[in-house]
Amino acid sequence: MELKIKAVSPKLGGELPLPYYASPGAAAMDLHACLDEPLTLSPGALVSIPTGLAIALPSAAYMALVFARSGLGVKHGIALSNGVGVIDSDYRGEIRVGLTNLSHVPYTVRPGDRIAQLAVVPVVQARLVPVEDLDETARGTGGFGSTGL
């Protein structure tokens, strides 16, 4: 599929690389912080960081998902503030990344740092069918931890 991208900052494609897949097997491409100066996240802080990028998904059959970078989470406690970002097919604004600092020490995001990853995935819009009962399964209504973990 083709993904149209638009630089909403003059830094993109110059100071900042365009998003790219880092390996032939990569499922997502890195998003970079489009900042003029370093930004320090205090413990517990919530910030919205611009990427300088807007996209045009080809149709409602696709969406883009913004995921955390595992290295930032594991090494520094930096996570997405909304868990996973959803970019609908009809959104044309700049992609921004909400980050939070879950650690107990400040963390500084520098201009150009890789802050998240973007994956394009197919969408299925379900047709909802109201019913009185759902099919029975072996698990049934067992919730968290019901499968042994």
C-alpha positions in Angstrom: 0.0 0.0 0.0 1.0 3.6 -0.5 1.1 6.0 2.5 1.1 9.7 1.7 3.1 11.8 4.1 3.3 15.5 4.5 5.9 17.5 6.3 4.2 20.0 8.6 7.5 21.1 9.8 10.5 22.2 7.6 12.7 20.0 9.8 11.2 16.8 8.5 13.3 15.3 5.7 16.2 17.6 6.7 17.1 17.8 10.4 14.7 14.9 11.1 14.5 11.8 8.9 11.3 10.8 7.3 9.8 7.7 9.1 11.4 4.5 7.9 11.3 0.8 8.6 14.6 0.0 10.4 14.8 -3.6 9.1 13.2 -5.7 6.4 11.0 -7.4 9.1 10.0 -4.3 11.0 6.3 -3.9 11.5 6.4 -0.3 12.5 8.4 2.8 11.7 10.0 5.2 14.2 8.5 8.6 14.9 11.0 11.4 15.9 10.5 14.3 18.3 10.1 17.5 16.3 11.3 19.9 19.0 13.3 23.1 18.9 15.0 22.4 22.2 15.3 19.6 24.7 12.2 18.9 26.8 12.6 17.4 30.3 9.7 15.2 31.6 9.5 15.2 35.4 8.3 12.1 37.1 4.6 11.8 36.5 4.6 14.4 33.7 2.3 14.2 30.7 3.4 15.9 27.5 2.3 16.0 23.8 5.3 16.0 21.5 5.0 17.0 17.8 6.4 14.8 15.1 6.3 17.3 12.2 4.4 14.7 10.2 0.9 14.3 8.8 -0.3 11.2 6.9 -3.2 10.3 4.5 -4.2 6.7 4.8 -5.6 5.5 1.5 -9.1 4.5 2.8 -11.2 3.6 5.7 -9.8 0.1 5.3 -6.7 1.2 7.2 -5.7 3.0 10.4 -2.4 3.8 11.9 -1.4 2.9 15.5 1.2 4.7 17.6 3.0 2.4 20.0 5.6 3.0 22.7 9.2 2.2 22.0 10.1 -0.7 24.2 13.6 0.7 25.0 12.2 3.9 26.4 9.8 2.0 28.6 12.1 -0.7 29.9 15.2 1.5 30.3 13.7 4.8 31.3 10.0 4.3 32.3 8.8 6.5 29.4 5.4 5.3 28.0 2.6 6.6 25.9 0.2 8.6 28.0 -2.8 7.0 26.2 -1.5 3.4 25.9 -1.9 3.2 22.1 -2.6 6.1 19.8 -5.2 5.5 17.1 -5.1 7.6 13.9 -8.3 7.3 11.9 -8.2 7.2 8.1 -9.8 10.6 7.8 -7.5 12.5 10.2 -5.1 14.9 8.3 -3.5 16.8 11.2 0.0 16.5 12.7 0.7 13.3 14.5 1.6 14.1 18.1 2.8 11.6 20.7 1.6 11.8 24.2 4.3 10.6 26.6 4.4 10.1 30.4 7.3 9.5 32.7 6.5 6.6 35.0 9.9 6.6 36.6 11.1 8.5 39.6 13.8 10.5 37.8 13.5 13.2 35.1 14.0 12.2 31.5 15.0 14.5 28.7 13.6 14.2 25.2 16.0 15.8 22.7 15.1 17.1 19.2 15.2 14.2 16.8 14.9 11.4 19.5 12.9 8.4 18.4 9.9 8.6 20.7 7.3 6.2 19.4 6.6 3.8 16.5 3.9 4.0 13.8 2.2 0.9 12.3 -0.4 0.8 9.6 -3.0 -1.9 10.0 -6.2 -3.1 8.3 -9.5 -2.2 9.8 -12.6 -4.2 10.1 -15.7 -2.3 11.0 -18.0 -4.8 12.8 -21.7 -5.0 12.1 -23.3 -5.1 15.6 -25.9 -7.8 16.1 -27.9 -7.5 19.4 -28.6 -11.0 20.9 -30.1 -12.4 24.1 -27.3 -14.9 24.6 -23.7 -15.4 23.5 -22.2 -18.7 22.3 -20.9 -20.9 25.2 -17.1 -21.5 25.4 -14.9 -23.4 27.8 -13.7 -20.2 29.4 -17.1 -18.7 29.7 -17.1 -15.5 31.7 -13.7 -16.1 33.4 -11.9 -12.8 33.5 -8.4 -11.6 34.6 -6.2 -14.5 35.6 -8.8 -17.2 34.8 -6.5 -18.9 32.3 -3.8 -19.5 35.0 -1.7 -16.4 34.8 
